[in-house]
Amino acid sequence: MLDSPAPARKPVRVPLATEPLGVFGTLKAGRRNVLELIPEIATHAPIVSGRTGKRWHMVMDPEALKRILRDKVEDYPKSDVTKLILEPGIGKSMFVAEGQEWLWQRRAAAPVFSHRNVAALAPVMTAAADRAVARIAATMGRAVDVFDEMVTATFEVISDVTFSGGGGFDRDAIHRSIESYISQTAKVSLLDVIGAPTWLPRPSRMLAQSGVREMKRVADGAIDKRRAEGGPQIPDLLDLMMAGEDPKSGRRMTTAELRDNLLTFIVAGHETTALTLAWSLYLCAFDQSVQDKARAEAQAVLSERAATADDVMALPYIRSIVDEALRMYPPAAFLSRTAQADDALCGREVLRGDTVILPVYALHRHHKLWPDPDRFDPDRFAGGKPVERFAYLPFGDGPRICIGQNFALQEAVIILATLLSRFRFDPVQGRDPKPVMILTLRPEGGVWLKASAA
């Protein structure tokens, strides 16, 4: 009798819960890795409900997600826990604000991220890709943490397009403050688990206040200096935001509002794109046939130069790798809302005050929505194949879809294509990354690869 073939190895995956966790199990798992709160059944069921201190519902059904994110968006604002984590750092920026406060900011900022403005910022991305090539070339022959390299590249991009090269802007101070803020504020608290009132202080988040104050001080100083001295010839994000106004009310952002929104762009803009690039490189090293096909595309378009905005449309396979990496390892992999009105989702009663969770990680690996969901397959997105809209939410959806989506995708394709055209990336034995979510879905321990000349 012939032996059956061994199942194909698949990329690293989060071990989801197979038994009820209880209050203290929830706290332990949440502090270790928020995604371990998701039950395995969530990759098969449309909705999963329970009670851990307070009632909660995890929703994986695209129609129900459409209701939450678009049709009834005002009834499902960001959860109290989300606001507790984010407001100390980014205040009432459009990422956290609700209702009319959010709406006027969004209207004022929308033109900043127009196709024309995003394309005009691409030379900064191209220059960062070239510098990343030089750094990785210096590591050839030994293992390199490509996540760390991508954080460096994307932080260069976001700080340069925000504050034009950093005049009056302490890049290192901001970066240190961001890392301290994420590590100290994003861990789940027992008070969060049991649904304690938001006015009860969470000690770990209080400890992060000095780093937050420093981050705001540096940003305020850069904004005040720009107001006094003017900006560069080519407007950057700060100039565009300062010039922006709500077309209905004529309202413009104050220094504090500018700072909170710019810090949102800096925190979200570099972290999420760095993660997308690091996971994309891990997946390319995992499947060399995909990497070979991507390299052939990149070399045919680029030859020996770095990619530009004009090349993005000519790199569809590399874009499909980015899309698939965002499916398998979405940076914002676990979102939560607080119901403001009684409702029904998937035929299940939702009461005002219930926590409604959008486990994007489980949605993107749902067996009824994605064939063989744990397999890496960029061809899912090749050739403009239709994807059910609310089954794929790397940037959210509805009126609050990520305002920087096109910026992030352009940057990711430019940097990934440039790197794959120059190098072959191979895995380092015994150094698989571990997907752990603390605010974003990070590779714990880094993404260690070996680069060689392509």
Number of C-alpha atoms within 10 A of each C-alpha: 3 4 5 6 6 6 6 7 9 12 15 18 13 16 14 16 16 12 8 12 16 13 14 13 12 20 23 18 17 21 18 16 21 23 24 21 23 23 19 16 15 22 23 17 17 19 20 17 15 11 14 16 15 14 16 22 21 25 25 28 20 18 15 19 24 17 16 23 22 16 13 15 19 15 18 22 22 22 19 18 22 18 18 18 20 20 15 18 25 25 19 20 25 21 23 19 18 14 10 9 13 16 16 20 24 20 16 23 24 15 16 22 18 15 11 10 16 19 17 15 23 21 16 19 28 21 18 24 28 17 15 20 20 11 13 20 15 11 14 14 11 12 17 20 16 25 26 15 19 25 19 18 23 28 23 22 26 24 24 21 24 23 24 21 17 14 12 16 21 15 17 10 13 23 17 13 20 20 12 17 23 19 14 18 24 21 21 23 20 18 16 20 19 17 17 16 11 13 7 9 12 17 11 15 19 12 14 19 18 12 20 18 14 16 23 19 13 17 24 18 16 20 23 13 15 18 13 9 9 11 15 12 6 9 18 21 23 22 21 17 22 20 14 20 21 17 11 9 10 10 13 19 19 10 16 17 17 20 25 24 24 24 22 19 21 21 20 20 21 22 22 22 26 27 28 30 26 27 29 24 28 25 26 25 21 20 17 15 11 19 23 17 14 24 25 14 20 29 17 13 18 18 14 12 14 24 29 23 19 10 17 19 11 15 19 19 23 27 24 21 30 24 23 25 26 26 26 28 29 25 27 22 26 23 17 20 24 21 23 16 15 12 14 11 18 14 9 12 12 21 16 14 18 21 26 24 22 25 21 27 28 28 31 25 23 24 16 14 19 18 11 12 18 18 16 20 18 19 15 17 18 17 10 10 9 9 12 11 12 19 21 22 22 22 18 18 17 17 13 16 14 15 20 17 15 15 20 22 16 22 29 28 27 28 25 26 27 26 24 26 26 22 18 20 24 20 21 15 8 7 13 19 19 16 21 20 25 25 22 21 25 26 21 14 14 18 25 26 23 20 25 16 12 13
